[in-house]
Amino acid sequence: MRILLLSSCLFVGGIANAANDLPGGGIDPEALSRHVRILASDEFEGRAPATNGEQRTVDYLVEEFRKAGLQPGGKDGSWVQEVPLVRATVNGEVTASLSLGGKSQPLVNGEDVTLQSLSPLGVVDQKDVPLVFIGYGISAPERHWDDYKGVDLRGKIAVVLINDADFEADAPGAFDGKAVTYYGRWTYKFEEAARRGAEGVLIVHETAGAAYPWATVKASGTSALFDIERSQEEALAAHTPVRGWMQRSLAERIFSAAGLDFEAEKRKAMKADFRPVELGDARLSTSFRVKRERVVTRNVVAKLEGATHPEESVIFSAHWDAFGIGQPDASGQTVRHGAIDNATGVASVLELGRVFAAGPRPQRSLYFLALTAEEKGLLGASYYAAHPLAPLETTAAVLNIEMFSPDGETADIATWGKGRVSLENDVDRVAKARGRHWSPDPNLEAGFFYRADHFAFARKGVPAITVGAGLDKLDGGVAAGRALRDAYFAKCYHQACDAWTPQWDARGLAADTLLVYDLGLELANSRQWPQWDKGAEFEAAREASDALRR
């Protein structure tokens, strides 16, 4: 029988075993649940950047960090780091139609396609733009791969597949088998099509390859887009005039009208000798207005200065933003609450800040970051990495937290993707010390390594991981954990039903947060520096600053 002593956060029985001699009484599951309940409430309006929901979120986080006894970590005594962005919102209705065989058929934005634009244009007005199939839309010289083969995409829309060419291949090829590379991410596909001068790009949605259903695409595809500030010239070069996704069923109709079989063409695209294919007489017309405005959103930054090596730091991070208010779901709910994604991570960062502040000062400085605009392309983290408040060269590690589970305890804890970094072994070690174990990411094909804020730091060379919930539930094992995870991604990921309920079992939140504390404490008081594995893609970026770390 498990007995939960909330006053000391000591679990007797089970595997959490949160030591009651931790500062501040230890990791408190009730506090974690309370933070999520508040942050994911209707009052916070889905925590979209540059909204009233952001203001409420920032106010709450600052007050909680202040109450914990932390110091402001921004410039000039500020609790925030301003992140200037451009917000692009579809202003009014999107009109779209597809011409096949000389016949025009209307397309419904959000149902057949999602169409948006980050190009610095007030109006998108395209008439009968031809479509070209570019396979996976990848140009990777180091892998001897080029889907474009020099095709001129000016005045054309590129149609590309999600994920990369190994995802459905019979055996690993030029890429990493089922473990998706950055080339498989939708962000890369949009970027590469823009570099090629395309008039637009449409990604064919498939749930397995994307790792989320169409409902997720619709939620993000009908929300505002955000971008870093760029000059007019830079923005024109960085973005196609139109971008978006299409349903696989629509792609099948387009291919069929061109005398092509979608599946057969997809199989051809899995080989390096694939060549772009004109999609018959298919033509897309679309018209909509775009409202572009400069906005300033904020990272919230708290700090605990190190006692002996304050110039060195460890970062605990999580993104505070979600998807705000959207179209009504089946129940009429419009607020996309973002409870699991990622109020759970923010709650853990708040609780870590409280416990660390209650204890003796560590050797290294600790930074507690609640980052903005993760859901818009890791923009808050990328801005911090470009404008760090503590030198990245002497940042020992970033421990990012995403999507802890509200479904009780697990025997394991996981990290996202295959990072090839010593921190993964460290997580395993501290987990074993608590009677648990580390599980490698079971869904490498989902590309999670490139979908969380730690990636922005990793690209700069800082050893960084995202810690997430395991699947091996004490009650039901991996089968039960996987069923819960799959149901969440199928039904509630980025949807209104990602909401807190009184039935949440926060013991798992506390147990996972405790392991992050254990590793963070070790790093905070260590003279060691985590390392990338030999040959890891970010090893060279870190080695460039080796001389600055004693």
ZAMARGU-4260 file (C-alpha; in steps of 0.2 Angstrom, whole numbers, plus 5000, padded with zeros to 4 digits):
<rodrens>
0) 5000/5000/5000 | 5006/5017/4996 | 5005/5031/5009 | 5007/5049/5003 | 5014/5061/5016
5) 5011/5078/5009 | 5020/5088/5022 | 5036/5079/5018 | 5034/5074/5001 | 5039/5056/5006
10) 5031/5042/4997 | 5032/5026/5007 | 5031/5011/4995 | 5031/5014/4976 | 5047/5021/4969
15) 5046/5039/4971 | 5055/5039/4988 | 5057/5058/4988 | 5069/5061/5002 | 5061/5071/5016
20) 5077/5079/5020 | 5076/5089/5004 | 5076/5108/5006 | 5059/5116/5008 | 5051/5099/5012
25) 5055/5092/4995 | 5045/5091/4979 | 5027/5094/4983 | 5014/5085/4972 | 5000/5096/4978
30) 5010/5112/4972 | 5014/5104/4955 | 4995/5100/4953 | 4990/5117/4959 | 5002/5126/4947
35) 4995/5116/4932 | 4977/5119/4937 | 4980/5138/4938 | 4990/5139/4922 | 4979/5128/4912
40) 4963/5137/4918 | 4951/5146/4906 | 4957/5162/4915 | 4974/5160/4907 | 4966/5159/4889
45) 4977/5145/4883 | 4993/5156/4886 | 4996/5162/4868 | 5011/5174/4866 | 5007/5192/4865
50) 4989/5190/4873 | 4980/5194/4889 | 4984/5176/4893 | 5003/5179/4892 | 5001/5194/4904
55) 4992/5183/4917 | 5005/5169/4914 | 5020/5181/4916 | 5013/5189/4932 | 5010/5172/4940
60) 5027/5165/4936 | 5036/5181/4942 | 5026/5181/4958 | 5029/5162/4961 | 5048/5164/4958
65) 5048/5179/4970 | 5039/5170/4984 | 5052/5156/4982 | 5066/5168/4986 | 5074/5168/4969
70) 5082/5183/4961 | 5077/5191/4944 | 5088/5184/4931 | 5085/5197/4917 | 5095/5213/4913
75) 5094/5227/4926 | 5085/5218/4939 | 5071/5212/4927 | 5062/5196/4929 | 5059/5195/4910
80) 5069/5194/4894 | 5059/5203/4880 | 5058/5193/4864 | 5053/5204/4849 | 5044/5195/4836
85) 5032/5197/4821 | 5015/5190/4822 | 5006/5186/4806 | 4988/5182/4807 | 4976/5177/4793
90) 4964/5192/4792 | 4947/5186/4787 | 4943/5170/4777 | 4954/5160/4766 | 4948/5157/4749
95) 4956/5142/4740 | 4952/5131/4725 | 4960/5117/4716 | 4959/5115/4697 | 4960/5097/4691
100) 4956/5091/4673 | 4949/5109/4669 | 4937/5108/4683 | 4938/5119/4699 | 4934/5113/4716
105) 4934/5123/4732 | 4945/5119/4746 | 4941/5122/4765 | 4955/5129/4775 | 4957/5119/4791
110) 4948/5104/4783 | 4956/5100/4766 | 4972/5111/4768 | 4979/5124/4780 | 4986/5139/4772
115) 4996/5153/4780 | 5010/5165/4776 | 5025/5173/4785 | 5030/5182/4769 | 5030/5201/4772
120) 5015/5203/4761 | 4998/5210/4766 | 4989/5200/4753 | 4992/5183/4746 | 4983/5182/4729
125) 4988/5167/4719 | 4979/5161/4703 | 4982/5144/4695 | 4999/5140/4702 | 5006/5123/4696
130) 5010/5110/4708 | 5027/5100/4708 | 5030/5084/4719 | 5047/5086/4727 | 5047/5069/4736
135) 5053/5073/4754 | 5059/5090/4750 | 5077/5087/4756 | 5094/5093/4750 | 5107/5085/4761
140) 5124/5085/4751 | 5133/5076/4766 | 5121/5061/4764 | 5122/5062/4745 | 5104/5066/4743
145) 5095/5080/4733 | 5076/5079/4730 | 5076/5095/4720 | 5088/5090/4706 | 5090/5108/4700
150) 5071/5110/4696 | 5066/5128/4695 | 5052/5131/4707 | 5049/5150/4704 | 5030/5152/4701
155) 5027/5134/4707 | 5021/5126/4723 | 5031/5112/4730 | 5022/5097/4737 | 5032/5087/4749
160) 5031/5072/4761 | 5032/5073/4780 | 5047/5065/4789 | 5062/5058/4779 | 5066/5045/4766
165) 5070/5031/4778 | 5053/5032/4788 | 5044/5019/4778 | 5059/5011/4770 | 5062/4993/4771
170) 5079/4995/4778 | 5089/5011/4784 | 5096/5020/4770 | 5104/5037/4768 | 5096/5044/4784
175) 5094/5036/4801 | 5081/5023/4799 | 5066/5026/4810 | 5075/5040/4819 | 5069/5055/4810
180) 5083/5068/4806 | 5081/5087/4806 | 5077/5085/4787 | 5061/5076/4792 | 5054/5091/4801
185) 5041/5102/4794 | 5051/5118/4799 | 5066/5112/4788 | 5054/5108/4773 | 5047/5126/4773
190) 5064/5133/4775 | 5072/5123/4760 | 5057/5127/4748 | 5060/5146/4752 | 5078/5144/4748
195) 5073/5136/4732 | 5062/5151/4727 | 5046/5142/4727 | 5029/5151/4727 | 5023/5140/4740
200) 5025/5123/4749 | 5012/5110/4754 | 5016/5096/4766 | 5006/5080/4764 | 5000/5075/4781
205) 5000/5057/4787 | 4998/5054/4805 | 5012/5041/4807 | 5025/5052/4798 | 5020/5068/4807
210) 5017/5059/4824 | 5001/5068/4826 | 4983/5068/4818 | 4976/5081/4807 | 4967/5089/4821
215) 4984/5095/4828 | 4989/5102/4811 | 4972/5111/4810 | 4975/5119/4827 | 4992/5126/4823
220) 4988/5129/4805 | 4973/5141/4809 | 4983/5150/4823 | 4994/5165/4821 | 5011/5162/4815
225) 5027/5170/4823 | 5044/5174/4817 | 5059/5183/4822 | 5061/5201/4816 | 5069/5202/4799
230) 5071/5215/4786 | 5059/5215/4771 | 5073/5208/4760 | 5077/5194/4773 | 5059/5190/4776
235) 5056/5188/4757 | 5071/5176/4756 | 5066/5166/4771 | 5048/5162/4767 | 5037/5157/4753
240) 5022/5167/4749 | 5011/5153/4755 | 5014/5138/4766 | 5004/5124/4774 | 4998/5106/4774
245) 4986/5096/4764 | 4976/5080/4768 | 4983/5064/4761 | 4966/5061/4753 | 4968/5077/4743
250) 4985/5072/4738 | 4979/5055/4732 | 4966/5064/4721 | 4979/5076/4714 | 4991/5062/4710
255) 4977/5051/4702 | 4971/5065/4691 | 4989/5066/4685 | 4989/5048/4681 | 5000/5044/4696
260) 4998/5032/4711 | 5002/5041/4727 | 5010/5026/4736 | 5020/5021/4721 | 5027/5039/4719
265) 5031/5039/4738 | 5041/5023/4736 | 5051/5031/4722 | 5054/5046/4733 | 5063/5034/4746
270) 5078/5033/4734 | 5091/5045/4730 | 5088/5044/4711 | 5071/5052/4713 | 5067/5066/4702
275) 5053/5080/4704 | 5037/5076/4696 | 5025/5089/4688 | 5007/5085/4695 | 4998/5086/4678
280) 4987/5100/4676 | 4984/5103/4695 | 4983/5121/4699 | 4980/5130/4716 | 4972/5146/4718
285) 4971/5155/4735 | 4967/5172/4741 | 4968/5179/4759 | 4974/5194/4769 | 4988/5194/4782
290) 4989/5205/4797 | 5007/5208/4802 | 5012/5217/4818 | 5027/5218/4829 | 5024/5211/4846
295) 5035/5208/4861 | 5033/5192/4871 | 5044/5187/4886 | 5054/5174/4893 | 5053/5173/4912
300) 5070/5172/4920 | 5074/5168/4939 | 5091/5165/4946 | 5100/5158/4961 | 5118/5165/4961
305) 5132/5152/4963 | 5142/5153/4979 | 5159/5149/4972 | 5158/5148/4953 | 5144/5161/4949
310) 5151/5163/4931 | 5146/5145/4927 | 5128/5140/4926 | 5115/5126/4925 | 5098/5130/4916
315) 5081/5122/4920 | 5069/5126/4907 | 5051/5123/4901 | 5040/5133/4889 | 5025/5142/4896
320) 5015/5145/4880 | 5001/5135/4872 | 4989/5138/4858 | 4977/5151/4865 | 4959/5152/4860
325) 4954/5143/4844 | 4939/5136/4835 | 4926/5127/4845 | 4929/5108/4848 | 4915/5096/4848
330) 4910/5101/4865 | 4910/5120/4861 | 4927/5123/4871 | 4938/5136/4863 | 4952/5137/4875
335) 4967/5126/4871 | 4973/5124/4889 | 4990/5116/4887 | 4989/5107/4904 | 5001/5092/4900
340) 5009/5102/4886 | 5017/5111/4895 | 5010/5118/4911 | 5017/5102/4919 | 5035/5107/4914
345) 5032/5125/4920 | 5026/5118/4936 | 5041/5107/4938 | 5053/5122/4935 | 5043/5132/4948
350) 5045/5119/4961 | 5063/5116/4957 | 5066/5134/4960 | 5057/5134/4976 | 5067/5119/4983
355) 5084/5125/4977 | 5081/5142/4984 | 5076/5134/5001 | 5093/5125/5002 | 5111/5130/5003
360) 5118/5140/4988 | 5126/5129/4975 | 5143/5132/4968 | 5137/5136/4950 | 5123/5148/4947
365) 5106/5141/4943 | 5094/5149/4930 | 5075/5144/4929 | 5068/5149/4912 | 5050/5149/4907
370) 5052/5151/4889 | 5040/5159/4876 | 5034/5154/4859 | 5040/5136/4859 | 5025/5131/4849
375) 5029/5144/4836 | 5046/5136/4832 | 5057/5137/4848 | 5057/5156/4846 | 5059/5160/4864
380) 5073/5148/4867 | 5082/5153/4851 | 5081/5171/4856 | 5089/5167/4873 | 5102/5156/4864
385) 5106/5171/4853 | 5106/5183/4868 | 5111/5173/4883 | 5109/5181/4900 | 5124/5169/4906
390) 5138/5164/4894 | 5134/5149/4884 | 5152/5144/4884 | 5151/5141/4903 | 5133/5135/4904
395) 5136/5117/4910 | 5120/5110/4904 | 5102/5113/4900 | 5089/5102/4908 | 5072/5106/4899
400) 5056/5098/4904 | 5041/5094/4893 | 5025/5085/4896 | 5026/5076/4912 | 5012/5063/4915
405) 4997/5066/4926 | 4994/5047/4927 | 5004/5042/4942 | 5021/5034/4944 | 5032/5025/4932
410) 5047/5014/4934 | 5056/5024/4921 | 5059/5041/4915 | 5063/5046/4897 | 5073/5059/4887
415) 5067/5065/4870 | 5076/5059/4854 | 5094/5052/4853 | 5104/5066/4860 | 5121/5057/4860
420) 5126/5067/4875 | 5133/5061/4892 | 5117/5069/4901 | 5107/5053/4895 | 5119/5042/4905
425) 5118/5054/4920 | 5099/5053/4920 | 5100/5034/4920 | 5112/5035/4935 | 5101/5046/4945
430) 5086/5036/4941 | 5094/5020/4947 | 5099/5028/4963 | 5080/5031/4966 | 5076/5013/4961
435) 5070/5018/4943 | 5078/5018/4926 | 5080/5028/4911 | 5071/5023/4895 | 5078/5029/4878
440) 5065/5038/4867 | 5053/5024/4861 | 5047/5035/4846 | 5063/5041/4837 | 5053/5042/4821
445) 5043/5057/4829 | 5058/5068/4829 | 5056/5074/4847 | 5074/5079/4848 | 5071/5093/4836
450) 5054/5098/4843 | 5059/5105/4861 | 5068/5120/4867 | 5084/5111/4872 | 5087/5110/4853
455) 5090/5129/4852 | 5104/5127/4865 | 5111/5111/4858 | 5114/5120/4841 | 5125/5132/4850
460) 5135/5117/4857 | 5128/5117/4875 | 5125/5099/4882 | 5106/5099/4883 | 5092/5087/4885
465) 5073/5087/4886 | 5066/5076/4900 | 5049/5068/4899 | 5038/5055/4906 | 5042/5037/4905
470) 5029/5023/4899 | 5032/5009/4911 | 5018/5012/4923 | 5018/5004/4940 | 5000/5000/4937
475) 4999/4991/4920 | 5017/4992/4914 | 5022/4998/4897 | 5006/4993/4888 | 4996/5004/4900
480) 5008/5019/4898 | 5008/5018/4879 | 4989/5017/4878 | 4988/5033/4888 | 5001/5041/4878
485) 4994/5036/4861 | 4976/5042/4867 | 4983/5059/4872 | 4992/5062/4856 | 4977/5056/4846
490) 4964/5066/4855 | 4970/5080/4865 | 4988/5085/4859 | 4986/5104/4856 | 4967/5103/4858
495) 4955/5110/4871 | 4954/5093/4881 | 4973/5095/4886 | 4966/5101/4903 | 4968/5098/4921
500) 4956/5088/4930 | 4954/5083/4949 | 4958/5065/4944 | 4976/5069/4940 | 4988/5059/4950
505) 5003/5071/4953 | 5014/5058/4962 | 5022/5054/4945 | 5025/5073/4942 | 5034/5074/4959
510) 5044/5058/4956 | 5050/5064/4939 | 5054/5082/4945 | 5064/5074/4959 | 5075/5066/4947
515) 5078/5082/4938 | 5082/5090/4955 | 5095/5076/4959 | 5104/5078/4942 | 5103/5097/4943
520) 5110/5097/4961 | 5124/5086/4955 | 5128/5097/4941 | 5127/5113/4951 | 5140/5107/4963
525) 5152/5098/4951 | 5168/5103/4943 | 5164/5092/4928 | 5157/5097/4911 | 5144/5086/4902
530) 5150/5081/4885 | 5143/5077/4868 | 5148/5059/4862 | 5161/5058/4849 | 5154/5061/4832
535) 5138/5070/4839 | 5132/5083/4827 | 5135/5097/4841 | 5152/5091/4847 | 5162/5103/4836
540) 5151/5118/4842 | 5156/5114/4860 | 5174/5111/4856 | 5176/5128/4849 | 5175/5135/4867
545) 5184/5122/4877 | 5197/5134/4882 | 5184/5144/4892 | 5180/5130/4903 | 5192/5126/4917
</rodrens>
